[in-house]
């Protein structure tokens, strides 16, 4: 007897809220946030790797990625702020404001960590650099979780078409 495995159905949005800052309906903020998420999330593991190996390369790489994550985070934050301020339904979501506050806090910690590491990336790792980068890693998770919830659960900042069901990339073309 063969059992059929039913695939879970993705949540259906009754409505999507398109971004005000988009390129051909592709929202810019979700495209930009992947860089600060990736850069800032790896600073703490790089600090641990430096402490474990003693190789200055890892501390220097952590400093470079911290500064790059801060720079890209400021750009992504500016675009996200435009969407937050210009779209009324976004301003009504508590999770949008919580996402904004956690992202601004993340950028403040990243700025402090960049300032700390600027003169000597190797000497800055222990203990304060590791502490700040660990806090950054937690804030990346919180801000990313909240931002993902806004997109995936509330349909905010996504490219959507009202009244049409997304049939997936493998679906045959409509007649």
C-alpha positions in Angstrom: 0.0 0.0 0.0 1.5 3.3 -1.1 1.0 6.4 1.0 0.8 9.7 -0.8 2.8 12.5 0.7 0.9 15.7 0.6 3.2 18.7 0.3 2.4 21.5 2.7 0.7 24.4 1.1 2.4 27.8 1.4 0.4 30.5 3.2 -1.9 32.3 0.8 -1.9 36.1 1.0 -5.2 37.7 0.5 -3.4 40.9 -0.4 0.2 42.0 -1.1 1.7 45.3 -0.2 4.2 46.4 -2.9 7.3 48.3 -2.0 7.5 52.0 -2.9 11.2 51.5 -3.7 11.3 48.9 -6.4 12.9 48.1 -9.7 10.3 46.8 -12.1 8.1 45.8 -9.2 11.1 44.0 -7.5 11.5 45.4 -4.0 14.9 46.8 -3.3 15.0 46.5 0.5 14.8 42.6 0.5 17.5 42.6 -2.2 19.9 44.7 -0.1 19.5 43.2 3.4 21.1 39.9 2.4 24.5 41.7 2.4 24.5 43.1 6.0 22.9 39.9 7.2 25.6 37.8 5.8 28.5 40.1 6.7 27.5 40.9 10.3 26.4 37.3 11.1 29.9 35.9 10.5 31.9 38.5 12.5 31.5 36.5 15.8 32.5 33.2 14.2 35.5 34.9 12.7 36.4 36.3 16.2 36.2 32.8 17.6 38.3 31.5 14.8 41.0 34.1 15.5 41.0 33.3 19.2 41.3 29.6 18.4 43.9 29.8 15.7 45.8 33.0 16.6 46.0 34.0 12.9 45.5 37.8 12.6 43.9 37.3 9.2 40.6 36.2 10.8 40.5 39.3 13.1 41.2 41.5 10.1 38.5 39.8 8.0 36.1 40.3 10.9 36.9 44.0 10.9 36.4 44.3 7.1 33.1 42.4 7.1 31.9 44.4 10.1 32.6 47.7 8.3 31.1 46.4 5.0 28.0 45.1 6.9 27.6 48.5 8.5 27.8 50.3 5.2 25.4 48.0 3.4 23.1 48.0 6.4 22.9 51.8 6.3 21.9 51.7 2.6 19.3 48.9 3.2 18.0 50.8 6.3 17.5 54.0 4.3 15.4 52.1 1.7 13.5 50.2 4.4 12.8 53.5 6.1 11.3 55.0 2.9 8.9 52.0 2.7 8.0 52.2 6.4 7.2 55.9 6.1 5.4 55.9 2.8 3.2 52.8 3.1 0.4 53.3 5.6 -0.4 49.6 6.1 3.2 49.0 7.0 3.2 51.7 9.7 0.2 50.0 11.3 2.2 46.7 11.9 3.8 46.5 15.3 6.3 44.0 13.9 7.4 46.6 11.3 8.3 49.0 14.0 10.0 46.3 16.1 11.9 45.2 13.0 13.0 48.9 12.4 14.1 49.3 16.0 16.0 46.1 16.1 17.7 46.9 12.8 18.7 50.4 14.0 20.0 48.8 17.2 22.0 46.4 15.1 23.5 49.2 13.1 24.4 51.1 16.3 26.2 48.0 17.6 27.9 47.5 14.3 29.1 51.1 14.3 30.5 50.7 17.8 32.2 47.5 16.8 33.7 49.2 13.7 34.9 52.1 15.8 36.5 49.7 18.3 38.3 47.6 15.6 39.4 50.5 13.4 42.8 51.2 15.1 43.9 47.6 15.7 41.5 44.8 14.6 43.6 42.1 16.3 43.8 43.7 19.7 40.1 44.6 19.6 38.8 41.1 19.5 39.2 40.1 23.1 37.0 40.7 25.1 34.9 43.7 23.7 35.0 42.8 20.0 33.7 39.3 20.7 31.0 40.6 23.0 29.8 43.2 20.4 30.0 40.7 17.6 28.0 38.2 19.6 25.3 40.8 20.3 25.3 41.6 16.6 24.7 38.0 15.7 21.6 37.9 18.0 20.3 41.2 16.6 20.8 39.9 13.1 18.6 36.9 13.9 15.9 39.1 15.6 15.8 41.7 12.8 15.9 39.1 10.1 13.2 37.0 11.7 10.9 40.0 12.0 11.7 41.2 8.5 11.0 37.8 7.0 7.7 37.6 8.9 6.7 40.9 7.3 7.4 39.6 3.9 6.3 36.0 4.1 3.4 36.2 6.5 2.0 39.7 5.9 2.9 40.1 2.2 4.7 43.4 2.8 7.3 44.5 0.4 6.7 41.7 -2.1 5.9 41.8 -5.8 2.4 40.5 -6.1 -0.6 40.5 -8.4 -4.0 40.8 -6.8 -6.5 38.2 -8.0 -3.9 35.9 -9.5 -2.6 32.8 -7.8 1.1 32.1 -7.9 1.3 28.7 -9.7 5.1 28.3 -9.3 7.9 28.3 -11.8 7.1 24.8 -13.2 3.5 25.5 -14.0 2.4 25.5 -17.6 1.7 28.9 -19.1 -1.8 30.2 -18.9 -4.0 29.9 -22.0 
